[in-house]
């Protein structure tokens, strides 16, 4: 059985819906409030486990490697419980901070007027060290796919290089998401599959997904596949070294959708791509991209992730 290990931060998200984005030093009443578990890798795993449940044969065992409060902290129970009582995700490789009771937190303001979302994060948990990662990787062993969120690039680069040295058959994917975060392109250069966000691409002055992938193909020289999401324009992927590019729109010309919640759309796309890469060697790149875009498009039409996977299977 293939092992998929997702390495990244786990948050408790507090989402406030407001009529419009508030001005500085102003007061505004929210129209709704949601509290739910977030974080790139946890979101991806929540959707991926839905897809895996739809298969009669489980070919993939997913793991989460994330820094959490103490194992007996109520917040930790809330996070683990958010995946459901029958979750297929293995949390035994998480790093529990025994002297902490509060999780990393994210506060998200969603404007009903513009559709924008503004995030403020707070994380008091000590970050994962290379030694802690090595212990988790050694427990998992070979025949694995490691997916990295792409935070703390210096540590993540050490992690990838350790995998290359100790487990040469391991496959690695990374997210290049946050604008201004130094070192992300060094991660891309070491990965087999790279996922670029629109916000990062635009910060580099790329005008569209295709331009981003074409330019980054000279950076991510080890990669076999580069992907870039672009909102309503869907996503594009570039297969290397063939140079074949594939693009799929999120919305067809004669189609209209109602966007409800874009938080986690990129994470959902990644779940779809990982599902195709790990479980559907019979799918070509076009089919994988089409599936992942359909999955993300379904997600933005609803709050949260419940039933997203089942809706496209």
C-alpha positions as CSV (number, residue, x, y, z in Angstrom):
1,X,0.0,0.0,0.0
2,X,1.3,3.5,-0.9
3,X,1.7,5.8,2.0
4,X,0.9,9.5,1.6
5,X,2.4,11.8,4.2
6,X,1.2,15.4,4.3
7,X,3.4,17.8,6.2
8,X,2.0,21.2,7.2
9,X,0.3,23.3,9.8
10,X,-3.1,22.6,11.3
11,X,-5.3,25.5,12.3
12,X,-8.7,26.1,13.9
13,X,-10.3,28.6,11.7
14,X,-12.8,31.3,12.9
15,X,-14.6,32.6,9.8
16,X,-16.6,35.8,10.0
17,X,-19.0,36.8,7.2
18,X,-19.4,40.6,7.0
19,X,-21.4,42.8,4.6
20,X,-18.3,44.6,3.5
21,X,-14.6,44.7,4.7
22,X,-14.4,47.0,7.7
23,X,-12.4,50.1,7.7
24,X,-9.6,50.7,10.2
25,X,-10.8,51.6,13.7
26,X,-14.4,50.9,12.8
27,X,-17.1,48.6,14.2
28,X,-19.1,46.1,12.1
29,X,-21.6,43.4,12.9
30,X,-20.9,40.0,11.3
31,X,-23.8,38.2,9.6
32,X,-22.4,34.7,10.4
33,X,-19.7,32.9,12.2
34,X,-18.1,29.5,11.6
35,X,-15.4,27.7,13.6
36,X,-13.8,24.8,11.8
37,X,-10.5,23.0,11.4
38,X,-8.2,24.4,8.7
39,X,-4.7,24.3,7.3
40,X,-3.6,23.3,3.8
41,X,-2.6,19.7,4.4
42,X,-5.5,18.9,6.8
43,X,-8.0,20.4,4.2
44,X,-6.4,18.3,1.5
45,X,-6.6,15.1,3.6
46,X,-10.2,15.7,4.5
47,X,-11.2,15.8,0.9
48,X,-8.8,13.0,-0.1
49,X,-10.3,10.6,2.5
50,X,-13.7,11.2,0.9
51,X,-12.3,10.1,-2.4
52,X,-10.6,7.1,-1.0
53,X,-13.8,5.9,0.7
54,X,-15.5,5.8,-2.7
55,X,-13.0,3.2,-3.9
56,X,-13.6,-0.5,-3.1
57,X,-9.8,-1.0,-2.8
58,X,-7.8,1.3,-0.6
59,X,-4.4,1.8,-2.3
60,X,-3.3,4.7,-0.2
61,X,-2.8,5.2,3.6
62,X,-2.8,8.9,4.4
63,X,-0.8,10.4,7.3
64,X,-0.7,13.9,8.8
65,X,2.5,15.3,10.2
66,X,1.7,18.5,12.0
67,X,2.5,20.2,15.2
68,X,-0.5,20.0,17.6
69,X,-1.1,20.9,21.2
70,X,-0.7,18.2,23.8
71,X,-2.3,14.8,22.9
72,X,-4.8,15.2,25.8
73,X,-5.7,18.8,25.0
74,X,-9.3,19.5,24.1
75,X,-8.2,21.4,21.0
76,X,-6.4,18.3,19.8
77,X,-9.4,16.2,20.3
78,X,-11.4,18.8,18.3
79,X,-8.9,18.7,15.4
80,X,-8.8,14.9,15.2
81,X,-12.5,14.6,15.6
82,X,-13.1,17.0,12.7
83,X,-12.0,14.2,10.3
84,X,-14.9,12.0,11.5
85,X,-15.1,8.9,13.7
86,X,-14.2,6.6,10.8
87,X,-11.3,8.6,9.5
88,X,-8.7,6.8,7.4
89,X,-6.0,9.5,8.3
90,X,-3.3,8.3,10.6
91,X,-2.3,11.0,13.2
92,X,0.4,8.9,15.1
93,X,3.2,10.8,13.3
94,X,1.9,14.2,14.5
95,X,4.2,16.1,16.8
96,X,2.4,16.8,20.1
97,X,3.5,19.8,22.2
98,X,2.8,18.6,25.7
99,X,3.2,22.1,27.3
100,X,0.7,23.7,24.9
101,X,-3.1,23.6,25.0
102,X,-4.0,26.0,22.2
103,X,-3.7,25.2,18.5
104,X,-2.6,27.4,15.7
105,X,-5.5,29.8,14.9
106,X,-6.7,31.6,11.8
107,X,-9.2,34.4,11.7
108,X,-10.8,34.9,8.3
109,X,-13.0,37.9,7.3
110,X,-15.2,37.2,4.3
111,X,-16.7,40.2,2.5
112,X,-20.1,39.6,1.0
113,X,-19.8,42.7,-1.1
114,X,-16.6,41.8,-2.9
115,X,-16.1,38.1,-2.2
116,X,-12.7,38.8,-0.7
117,X,-11.2,36.9,2.2
118,X,-8.7,38.4,4.6
119,X,-6.7,36.1,6.9
120,X,-4.9,36.8,10.2
121,X,-3.0,33.8,11.7
122,X,-1.6,33.2,15.1
123,X,0.6,30.2,16.0
124,X,2.4,29.8,19.3
125,X,3.3,26.2,18.8
126,X,7.1,25.6,18.2
127,X,7.7,24.6,14.6
128,X,8.8,21.1,13.6
129,X,12.5,20.5,13.7
130,X,14.5,18.4,11.2
131,X,15.1,15.8,13.9
132,X,11.4,15.4,14.6
133,X,10.8,15.0,10.9
134,X,13.5,12.4,10.5
135,X,11.9,10.4,13.3
136,X,8.5,10.5,11.6
137,X,10.0,9.6,8.2
138,X,11.9,6.7,9.6
139,X,8.8,5.3,11.1
140,X,7.0,5.5,7.8
141,X,9.8,4.1,5.7
142,X,10.1,3.7,2.0
143,X,7.3,3.3,-0.7
144,X,5.9,6.7,0.2
145,X,4.8,10.0,-1.2
146,X,5.6,13.1,0.9
147,X,3.6,16.3,0.3
148,X,4.9,19.5,1.9
149,X,2.9,22.7,2.5
150,X,6.0,24.7,1.8
151,X,6.2,26.7,5.1
152,X,9.5,27.2,6.8
153,X,11.4,26.6,3.6
154,X,14.8,26.1,5.3
155,X,13.5,23.2,7.4
156,X,11.5,21.8,4.5
157,X,14.5,21.8,2.2
158,X,16.4,19.8,4.8
159,X,13.5,17.3,5.0
160,X,13.4,16.8,1.3
161,X,17.1,16.3,1.1
162,X,17.0,13.8,3.9
163,X,14.3,11.8,2.0
164,X,16.4,11.9,-1.2
165,X,19.4,10.5,0.7
166,X,17.6,7.9,2.9
167,X,14.6,6.9,0.8
168,X,15.5,7.5,-2.9
169,X,12.3,5.9,-4.2
170,X,10.2,8.4,-2.3
171,X,8.2,10.9,-4.4
172,X,7.9,14.5,-3.2
173,X,5.4,17.3,-3.9
174,X,5.4,20.8,-2.6
175,X,3.2,23.9,-2.5
176,X,4.5,27.2,-3.6
177,X,1.8,29.4,-2.3
178,X,2.6,32.4,-0.1
179,X,3.9,35.5,-1.8
180,X,7.1,36.9,-0.4
181,X,8.2,33.7,1.4
182,X,11.9,33.3,0.6
183,X,13.2,29.9,-0.4
184,X,10.1,28.5,-2.1
185,X,11.8,28.1,-5.4
186,X,14.5,26.1,-3.8
187,X,11.9,23.7,-2.7
188,X,10.4,23.6,-6.2
189,X,13.8,22.7,-7.6
190,X,13.9,19.6,-5.4
191,X,10.4,18.3,-5.9
192,X,8.8,15.8,-8.3
193,X,5.5,17.7,-8.4
194,X,5.0,21.4,-7.7
195,X,1.7,23.2,-7.0
196,X,1.8,27.0,-7.6
197,X,-0.9,29.4,-6.3
198,X,-2.2,32.3,-8.3
199,X,-1.2,34.8,-5.5
200,X,2.4,33.6,-5.6
201,X,2.5,33.7,-9.4
202,X,1.1,37.2,-9.6
203,X,3.7,38.4,-7.0
204,X,6.3,37.2,-9.5
205,X,4.5,39.3,-12.2
206,X,3.2,36.3,-14.2
207,X,0.1,37.2,-16.1
208,X,-1.5,33.8,-16.2
209,X,-1.0,30.2,-15.1
210,X,0.6,29.1,-18.4
211,X,3.2,31.9,-18.2
212,X,4.1,30.9,-14.6
213,X,4.6,27.2,-15.5
214,X,6.7,28.0,-18.6
215,X,9.0,30.2,-16.6
216,X,9.2,27.8,-13.6
217,X,10.0,24.9,-15.8
218,X,13.5,26.3,-15.8
219,X,13.6,26.3,-12.0
220,X,11.9,23.0,-11.1
221,X,14.3,20.9,-13.2
222,X,13.7,17.7,-11.3
223,X,9.9,17.8,-11.5
224,X,7.8,15.7,-13.8
225,X,4.7,17.8,-13.3
226,X,4.0,21.5,-12.5
227,X,0.5,22.8,-11.7
228,X,-0.9,26.3,-11.2
229,X,-4.4,27.3,-10.1
230,X,-6.0,30.5,-11.3
231,X,-9.4,31.1,-9.8
232,X,-12.3,31.1,-12.2
233,X,-9.9,30.3,-15.0
234,X,-9.3,26.9,-13.4
235,X,-5.9,25.4,-13.6
236,X,-3.0,24.5,-15.9
237,X,-0.5,21.8,-15.7
238,X,2.8,21.3,-17.5
239,X,4.3,17.8,-18.0
240,X,8.0,17.6,-18.0
241,X,10.2,16.9,-19.9
242,X,7.7,16.5,-22.7
243,X,6.6,20.1,-22.4
244,X,2.9,19.2,-22.9
245,X,0.6,21.8,-21.3
246,X,-3.0,21.2,-20.2
247,X,-5.5,23.8,-19.1
248,X,-9.0,23.4,-17.8
249,X,-11.4,26.2,-16.9
250,X,-13.4,26.2,-13.7
251,X,-16.5,27.4,-15.4
252,X,-17.6,26.6,-19.0
253,X,-18.7,29.4,-21.3
254,X,-22.4,28.4,-20.9
255,X,-22.2,27.7,-17.2
256,X,-22.8,29.8,-14.2
257,X,-22.2,29.0,-10.5
258,X,-22.8,30.6,-7.2
259,X,-19.6,31.0,-5.2
260,X,-20.2,30.5,-1.5
261,X,-16.8,29.7,0.1
262,X,-13.4,29.8,-1.6
263,X,-11.4,28.9,1.6
264,X,-9.6,25.7,0.8
265,X,-10.3,25.6,-2.9
266,X,-6.6,25.2,-3.7
267,X,-6.3,22.5,-1.1
268,X,-9.2,20.7,-2.7
269,X,-7.5,20.9,-6.2
270,X,-4.4,19.4,-4.7
271,X,-6.5,16.6,-3.2
272,X,-7.9,15.8,-6.6
273,X,-4.5,15.8,-8.2
274,X,-2.9,13.6,-5.6
275,X,-5.9,11.2,-5.9
276,X,-5.3,11.0,-9.7
277,X,-1.5,10.6,-9.3
278,X,-1.7,7.9,-6.6
279,X,-4.9,6.0,-7.4
280,X,-5.4,6.4,-11.2
281,X,-2.4,5.6,-13.3
282,X,-5.0,4.8,-15.9
283,X,-5.8,8.6,-16.2
284,X,-3.8,10.8,-18.4
285,X,-2.8,14.3,-17.3
286,X,-5.9,15.9,-19.0
287,X,-8.2,13.6,-17.0
288,X,-6.4,14.3,-13.7
289,X,-6.6,18.1,-14.2
290,X,-10.2,18.0,-15.3
291,X,-11.1,15.9,-12.2
292,X,-9.2,18.2,-9.8
293,X,-10.8,21.4,-11.3
294,X,-14.3,19.8,-11.1
295,X,-13.6,19.0,-7.4
296,X,-12.4,22.5,-6.6
297,X,-15.3,24.1,-8.5
298,X,-17.8,22.0,-6.5
299,X,-16.1,23.0,-3.2
300,X,-16.4,26.8,-3.8
301,X,-20.2,26.3,-4.2
302,X,-20.6,25.2,-0.6
303,X,-19.4,26.0,2.9
304,X,-16.7,23.6,4.2
305,X,-15.8,20.3,2.6
306,X,-18.6,17.9,3.6
307,X,-19.6,15.7,0.7
308,X,-17.2,17.4,-1.8
309,X,-15.5,14.1,-2.8
310,X,-18.7,12.0,-3.1
311,X,-20.2,14.7,-5.3
312,X,-17.8,14.2,-8.2
313,X,-17.2,10.4,-8.0
